[in-house]
Amino acid sequence: MTLWMLMNQAMAGTSFMPEQGTDIAKQVDNLYGFLLVVSFISCAILIGGMIYFAVKYKRKSQNDKTAYITHDTRLEILWSVIPLVIFLFVFAWGWIIYHDMRTMPKDALEIHVTGKQWAWAAEYKNGVRSVDVVVPVNKDVKIILTSEDVIHSFFVPSFRIKQDAVPGRYTALWFRAEKLGEFHVFCAEFCGTSHSAMMTRLRVVSQEDFDKWLTEESEVGSLPLAQRGAKIFQTRACASCHNVDNPAVKIGPSLYQKWGHEEEMDDGKKVNVDENYVRESILEPQAKIVKGYPRPSPMPAFQGQLSESELTALIEYIKGLK
Amino acid sequence: MGHASSGKNYLNEHSGLWSWLTTLDHKRIGIMYFVTVMFFFLVGGIMALLLRAELFAVNTTANVGQVLANGDVYNQVLTYHGAIMVFMVIVPGIPAILGNFFLPLQIGAKDVAFPRLNLASWYCLMAGAILAFATFFTSKIDTGWTFYTPYSIRTGSSVVMMVVAVFIMGMSSILTGLNFIVTVHKLRCPGMSMYRIPLFVWALYSTAIIQVLATPILAITLLLLAMERVFGIGIFDPKLGGDPVLFQHFFWFYSHPAVYIMILPAMGVISELLTTYSKKTIFGYTAIAYSSLGIAAVSFFVWGHHMFVSGQSEVAGILFSFITMLVGVPTAIKMFNWLATLYKGSIEFTAPMLYALGFLFLFAIGGVTGIMLAVVPVDVHFHDTYFVVAHFHYVMVGGTLMAIMGGFYHWFPKMFGKMYNQTSAIWSWVFIFIGFNVTFFPQFILGAKGMPRRYFNYVVEFEQLNRISTVGSWLIAIGFIIALITMVRGVLSGAQAPMNPWGSKTLEWTTSSPPPHDNFIHEPVVTAGPYEYK
């Protein structure tokens, strides 16, 4: 039953795979769909044959006579050659796709991405550093990878690409995103304590938005801290849950005039709103929850998502909400 | 002589713990491996249940969805689960338990060629195991069983102690392999030509070749890692100009052949079970025997398929993909020959036969997903995801562990001289087989969707499938508890086993159950092949 569903899905071409963000993803899925169908047929022959024989030749008495068949050379050749031909066919098909996957296009937009325990950092030619990887749609992008400490692996499931980031050398991958939107970037190579939290967003935006983003980001560095914080507050969509200019509750607590005051938590403890409390609440929203708000909090954790300087800017911004 | 008539057998010939600890009898050493490896399996299994429990739900807060204290504990548990199951259960499992006990019996020998080395190999495994468990109390290791550099150089845990432990356990593996090669060549009884040895012996022989040739590579690699940590020799550490990927090449140069150390003996067991319980000669004896050797030979040249995204060259990737495809052929040959063996047989659904059929079912799935992983661009997506986890569990657990269980139930009457309760053994199979599929099939889908392995926590869209998988792990646990009870009750209060309860044709069933100290009262003389069901 499961296998039948699997085959149906294979026919649909996407079978359990994440959405297809690139052309390479479609090519990989076609090959994978073919493999699924062939696998299903092979399993049907092997498992189906096994069940058929097991039922048909079930022991009827201890004195059953069985056939004495030692071998059959024609059959042996048949079931060696047919699998071999299939294997070589999928190997060749794989080679063709792999060739495209690994041939770096000329004139691609180059982005340096560095892994470190446990965050990714993207660097653009104009000096912009970002935790999110932001790329323009329908443009060849080459990611040049390295690592500051141990081996990580840059994995974008929707693009069907993955490459290890190895300390002491550069590796690379490329893609041409065809869909606007946000995609997961996971670390796929075990790297210790927060390996599973080492993820970021890959944002595919229009060329126009990309250029705008790049210019704005490059200017952010020279802004005063609180103004930088205000920008981050907007881009990170903090404003959709937290009011900053009045004490009304949106989804989360308002941040207006909170600095330096005491807040009561849902366990009855009182906490002073200072740098360390705000920092913790941003990085690990579940650590302390203000009385009257749901536990677990719907706020995403920003551990590994924000650089130290971004955090500092945010805190300076919140400090100034008077 | 005349043990059988006087009621003496290898179990009661001597008594007392000391007689076991100093025994040179391959059968007793096999039983000692049985007890200790099953204990390791229990520990590794509990670790697996902990991992699955942790993954039952997304951790939204420290209180919700979290079972283990933190990511570090999870990483430690997954490391011990992997290291114990690979180095202490699956690698020694079939050769050291069933191989030790039955290789000499199946070729009509009194013992293995070097009984003292045989005992020494058990002590090596014990010494390694004690050292490995000692890291619990020094600093628990968290590198994963693969010890990838440079993480294994940086981490504060007891990596040196653990790799020395694995080094010593590797010694055990080498000694067993060496012993089996010499035994097969020199101790076959009169008439037992190489083409009359049972396929289980062929499989052990092929495995032994890999053990002797590949394990030293692991030993050297681990020694280099230890030296890197202690002396900073700069071979793997990029900070000292070393190459961390070189470690992966060394490691997989052993560990890929080791995959076949784990599966080939299982394939041997399956040949024995299928012939016995379908009362039929094996289809394609030569094809199966040579495909074992073929797999053993090719297995040395496929290590790079673990490294398609490691930064190795594209040309290497393509070559390794090609050679990996070639390993698929002898594996397919085996599957089809086993299937053909069932044709026109007389199939009896005993517990061991159900395990053998379960093996074919699961190994078929493990095999075809292996081909998917061998196709480079598809592997780029699946690499280091749950798809790989599901694949190797289908092969290692669905394959090897099903064969171990089938083998235990098949040879149990010979080993202990007692019968076990067939119905309860079948129930253990039902739970393990169904539980296995419930646990691991969803992991293929998780992997396809992109969930990376070794993840303490995951994004919310993966939760449903993880839940199903965790429930499956409980079914497997129930199955193994039933199996344990079945075997313990069999040993304690089972009916006396006859000489040949299953009507099998191989030599071990021509001596009493349990066998006398010297295996056979008169040295057997063989005049025909091992599967003459006429």
HADDOCK unambig.tbl for C-alpha pairs under 7 A between the chains (distance, minus, plus):
assign (segid A and resid 16 and name CA) (segid B and resid 445 and name CA) 5.98 0.50 0.50
assign (segid A and resid 16 and name CA) (segid B and resid 448 and name CA) 5.96 0.50 0.50
assign (segid A and resid 16 and name CA) (segid B and resid 449 and name CA) 5.91 0.50 0.50
assign (segid A and resid 17 and name CA) (segid B and resid 448 and name CA) 5.22 0.50 0.50
assign (segid A and resid 17 and name CA) (segid B and resid 449 and name CA) 4.91 0.50 0.50
assign (segid A and resid 18 and name CA) (segid B and resid 449 and name CA) 5.18 0.50 0.50
assign (segid A and resid 28 and name CA) (segid B and resid 377 and name CA) 6.52 0.50 0.50
assign (segid A and resid 28 and name CA) (segid B and resid 378 and name CA) 6.10 0.50 0.50
assign (segid A and resid 32 and name CA) (segid B and resid 378 and name CA) 6.64 0.50 0.50
assign (segid A and resid 35 and name CA) (segid B and resid 372 and name CA) 6.54 0.50 0.50
assign (segid A and resid 39 and name CA) (segid B and resid 368 and name CA) 5.54 0.50 0.50
assign (segid A and resid 43 and name CA) (segid B and resid 364 and name CA) 6.03 0.50 0.50
assign (segid A and resid 43 and name CA) (segid B and resid 365 and name CA) 6.76 0.50 0.50
assign (segid A and resid 47 and name CA) (segid B and resid 361 and name CA) 5.63 0.50 0.50
assign (segid A and resid 50 and name CA) (segid B and resid 339 and name CA) 6.07 0.50 0.50
assign (segid A and resid 53 and name CA) (segid B and resid 342 and name CA) 6.17 0.50 0.50
assign (segid A and resid 53 and name CA) (segid B and resid 343 and name CA) 5.97 0.50 0.50
assign (segid A and resid 54 and name CA) (segid B and resid 347 and name CA) 6.22 0.50 0.50
assign (segid A and resid 57 and name CA) (segid B and resid 344 and name CA) 6.04 0.50 0.50
assign (segid A and resid 57 and name CA) (segid B and resid 345 and name CA) 5.79 0.50 0.50
assign (segid A and resid 57 and name CA) (segid B and resid 346 and name CA) 5.43 0.50 0.50
assign (segid A and resid 57 and name CA) (segid B and resid 347 and name CA) 5.81 0.50 0.50
assign (segid A and resid 58 and name CA) (segid B and resid 346 and name CA) 5.68 0.50 0.50
assign (segid A and resid 58 and name CA) (segid B and resid 347 and name CA) 4.55 0.50 0.50
assign (segid A and resid 58 and name CA) (segid B and resid 348 and name CA) 6.21 0.50 0.50
assign (segid A and resid 59 and name CA) (segid B and resid 346 and name CA) 4.52 0.50 0.50
assign (segid A and resid 59 and name CA) (segid B and resid 347 and name CA) 4.78 0.50 0.50
assign (segid A and resid 59 and name CA) (segid B and resid 348 and name CA) 5.26 0.50 0.50
assign (segid A and resid 64 and name CA) (segid B and resid 346 and name CA) 6.25 0.50 0.50
assign (segid A and resid 66 and name CA) (segid B and resid 279 and name CA) 6.80 0.50 0.50
assign (segid A and resid 66 and name CA) (segid B and resid 280 and name CA) 6.17 0.50 0.50
assign (segid A and resid 66 and name CA) (segid B and resid 344 and name CA) 5.98 0.50 0.50
assign (segid A and resid 66 and name CA) (segid B and resid 345 and name CA) 5.05 0.50 0.50
assign (segid A and resid 66 and name CA) (segid B and resid 346 and name CA) 6.22 0.50 0.50
assign (segid A and resid 67 and name CA) (segid B and resid 344 and name CA) 5.78 0.50 0.50
assign (segid A and resid 67 and name CA) (segid B and resid 345 and name CA) 6.63 0.50 0.50
assign (segid A and resid 68 and name CA) (segid B and resid 280 and name CA) 6.74 0.50 0.50
assign (segid A and resid 68 and name CA) (segid B and resid 281 and name CA) 6.35 0.50 0.50
assign (segid A and resid 68 and name CA) (segid B and resid 534 and name CA) 6.32 0.50 0.50
assign (segid A and resid 69 and name CA) (segid B and resid 281 and name CA) 6.92 0.50 0.50
assign (segid A and resid 69 and name CA) (segid B and resid 283 and name CA) 6.47 0.50 0.50
assign (segid A and resid 70 and name CA) (segid B and resid 281 and name CA) 6.56 0.50 0.50
assign (segid A and resid 70 and name CA) (segid B and resid 282 and name CA) 6.43 0.50 0.50
assign (segid A and resid 70 and name CA) (segid B and resid 283 and name CA) 5.00 0.50 0.50
assign (segid A and resid 70 and name CA) (segid B and resid 284 and name CA) 5.90 0.50 0.50
assign (segid A and resid 71 and name CA) (segid B and resid 283 and name CA) 5.18 0.50 0.50
assign (segid A and resid 71 and name CA) (segid B and resid 284 and name CA) 4.53 0.50 0.50
assign (segid A and resid 79 and name CA) (segid B and resid 333 and name CA) 6.35 0.50 0.50
assign (segid A and resid 80 and name CA) (segid B and resid 329 and name CA) 5.96 0.50 0.50
assign (segid A and resid 80 and name CA) (segid B and resid 333 and name CA) 6.02 0.50 0.50
assign (segid A and resid 83 and name CA) (segid B and resid 329 and name CA) 6.47 0.50 0.50
assign (segid A and resid 84 and name CA) (segid B and resid 329 and name CA) 6.09 0.50 0.50
assign (segid A and resid 87 and name CA) (segid B and resid 325 and name CA) 5.80 0.50 0.50
assign (segid A and resid 90 and name CA) (segid B and resid 375 and name CA) 6.90 0.50 0.50
assign (segid A and resid 91 and name CA) (segid B and resid 322 and name CA) 6.54 0.50 0.50
assign (segid A and resid 91 and name CA) (segid B and resid 375 and name CA) 5.79 0.50 0.50
assign (segid A and resid 94 and name CA) (segid B and resid 375 and name CA) 5.52 0.50 0.50
assign (segid A and resid 94 and name CA) (segid B and resid 376 and name CA) 5.98 0.50 0.50
assign (segid A and resid 94 and name CA) (segid B and resid 377 and name CA) 5.90 0.50 0.50
assign (segid A and resid 95 and name CA) (segid B and resid 318 and name CA) 6.73 0.50 0.50
assign (segid A and resid 97 and name CA) (segid B and resid 377 and name CA) 6.46 0.50 0.50
assign (segid A and resid 98 and name CA) (segid B and resid 376 and name CA) 6.59 0.50 0.50
assign (segid A and resid 98 and name CA) (segid B and resid 377 and name CA) 5.21 0.50 0.50
assign (segid A and resid 150 and name CA) (segid B and resid 150 and name CA) 5.40 0.50 0.50
assign (segid A and resid 150 and name CA) (segid B and resid 151 and name CA) 5.30 0.50 0.50
assign (segid A and resid 157 and name CA) (segid B and resid 381 and name CA) 6.72 0.50 0.50
assign (segid A and resid 157 and name CA) (segid B and resid 450 and name CA) 5.18 0.50 0.50
assign (segid A and resid 160 and name CA) (segid B and resid 380 and name CA) 6.98 0.50 0.50
assign (segid A and resid 160 and name CA) (segid B and resid 381 and name CA) 4.83 0.50 0.50
assign (segid A and resid 161 and name CA) (segid B and resid 380 and name CA) 6.13 0.50 0.50
assign (segid A and resid 161 and name CA) (segid B and resid 381 and name CA) 5.80 0.50 0.50
assign (segid A and resid 162 and name CA) (segid B and resid 309 and name CA) 6.57 0.50 0.50
assign (segid A and resid 162 and name CA) (segid B and resid 380 and name CA) 5.82 0.50 0.50
assign (segid A and resid 162 and name CA) (segid B and resid 381 and name CA) 6.43 0.50 0.50
assign (segid A and resid 163 and name CA) (segid B and resid 309 and name CA) 4.93 0.50 0.50
assign (segid A and resid 163 and name CA) (segid B and resid 310 and name CA) 6.64 0.50 0.50
assign (segid A and resid 164 and name CA) (segid B and resid 309 and name CA) 5.84 0.50 0.50
assign (segid A and resid 164 and name CA) (segid B and resid 310 and name CA) 5.18 0.50 0.50
assign (segid A and resid 164 and name CA) (segid B and resid 311 and name CA) 6.55 0.50 0.50
assign (segid A and resid 167 and name CA) (segid B and resid 238 and name CA) 6.37 0.50 0.50
assign (segid A and resid 168 and name CA) (segid B and resid 238 and name CA) 5.33 0.50 0.50
assign (segid A and resid 171 and name CA) (segid B and resid 311 and name CA) 6.19 0.50 0.50
assign (segid A and resid 188 and name CA) (segid B and resid 384 and name CA) 5.82 0.50 0.50
assign (segid A and resid 188 and name CA) (segid B and resid 452 and name CA) 5.41 0.50 0.50
assign (segid A and resid 189 and name CA) (segid B and resid 384 and name CA) 6.77 0.50 0.50
assign (segid A and resid 190 and name CA) (segid B and resid 454 and name CA) 6.50 0.50 0.50
assign (segid A and resid 191 and name CA) (segid B and resid 151 and name CA) 6.72 0.50 0.50
assign (segid A and resid 193 and name CA) (segid B and resid 71 and name CA) 5.13 0.50 0.50
assign (segid A and resid 193 and name CA) (segid B and resid 72 and name CA) 4.98 0.50 0.50
assign (segid A and resid 194 and name CA) (segid B and resid 71 and name CA) 6.24 0.50 0.50
assign (segid A and resid 195 and name CA) (segid B and resid 455 and name CA) 6.75 0.50 0.50
assign (segid A and resid 196 and name CA) (segid B and resid 455 and name CA) 4.71 0.50 0.50
assign (segid A and resid 196 and name CA) (segid B and resid 456 and name CA) 5.81 0.50 0.50
assign (segid A and resid 196 and name CA) (segid B and resid 457 and name CA) 5.78 0.50 0.50
assign (segid A and resid 196 and name CA) (segid B and resid 458 and name CA) 6.68 0.50 0.50
assign (segid A and resid 286 and name CA) (segid B and resid 61 and name CA) 5.22 0.50 0.50
assign (segid A and resid 296 and name CA) (segid B and resid 60 and name CA) 6.32 0.50 0.50
assign (segid A and resid 296 and name CA) (segid B and resid 61 and name CA) 6.23 0.50 0.50
